[in-house]
Amino acid sequence: MSKIQDIERKVQGLNPDELQAFRKWFWDFDAQEWDRQFEQDALSGKLDSLAETSIKAFKSGHCSEI
């Protein structure tokens, strides 16, 4: 059995309170991981071309408010 299958089986066996606690933990964990990856990508320059494209669009007036 793979680790993923083992995790799936264990999650399916959680009672409602445990499942709620797991959801909260995973939400927080996933958000922190996303933030870490985003920061790493920003520091490494992976997002520079996106930023340059956005700045050019803004300066040329090709933007709309969100």
N, C-alpha and C positions, 0 to 999 in steps of 0.2 A: 504494500500500500504506500502510495506517495505521501509526502508531507501534506500536500494540499488536500488530498482525500481524507487524511486523518483529521485535519483541521475542520473540514466540512462536516465530518461525522460528529465531531465533538460540539461544534456550534449547533447542529441540529438537535443535540441532546440537552441543550441548556433550557432551564426553566425561564419563564417570562422575565423575572427580575434579573437573572444572570444575563439574558440576551440583551436587555436594556443597558446593563452595565458594560457589556462587551461592545455594543454599538457606540456608546459614548467613548470608550477607550479607543476603539479603532478610528473613530472620527478625529479625535485629537491626535492620535499617532499619524494618521494619513496627512492631516493638515501640516504637522511639523515636518514630515518627510517632504511634502510638496514645497514648503518654504525653504528647506535646506537645499533641495535640488534647484529651485529657482535662483537662490542666492549664488550657488556654485556656478550655474550657467551664466548669470550676470557678471560675476567676477572673471570668468574665463573668456568673456567676449562673445559667447554664443548668441547673445541677444542684440549685439551692436547693430547688425544690419536692420533688424526690426525697428530699433530706435531711430536710426538714420532715415528709414522710409517714413516713419511717423512724423518726424521733425520736418522733413521736406514737404509732406502733405499739409501739415499745419501752416508752414510758412507760405505755401502757394495758395492757401485758402480752400483746399480740398478736404475739409473736415466738417463734420457736423457734431453738434452737441449731443451728448447721450444723457 
